[in-house]
Amino acid sequence: MKKSEANISSPEELNRHLQRTSPVTWVILASVAVSLLSLFLWSTLTILPLRAFGTAEVLDGEATLLVQVDDRPKIAVGQKVIISGKEGSITFVEGSSVMASVFDVADGEYPFCVIYREVRPIEFLFGNAQ
């Protein structure tokens, strides 16, 4: 350090020895900050639906849902079910039987989706999205 001080005899030499931050560095730093802020905002404002899928047998507006064994504990009365683009709700859950009411869906067999939970992406970071 003493050697550096001995070589500096004028303000111009001091300016030469000082390291400056270039505008490119500030642009990179600003873009990283904006990216991190955008990711944080997206992860707190976005809602992701967690879904269970299967096949539904519809008869007279009532659907019997054939749910995979792993998904059965996640399904409860009142949750939203979507069959053939129409929304309904789970009306009965007991053991392996799951029933739902669906309006304006013709009798037949259709794929379905039950939205059993909605989470924000930031919850995955803190372990609350189970």
Disulfide bonds with the S-S distance in Angstrom:
none
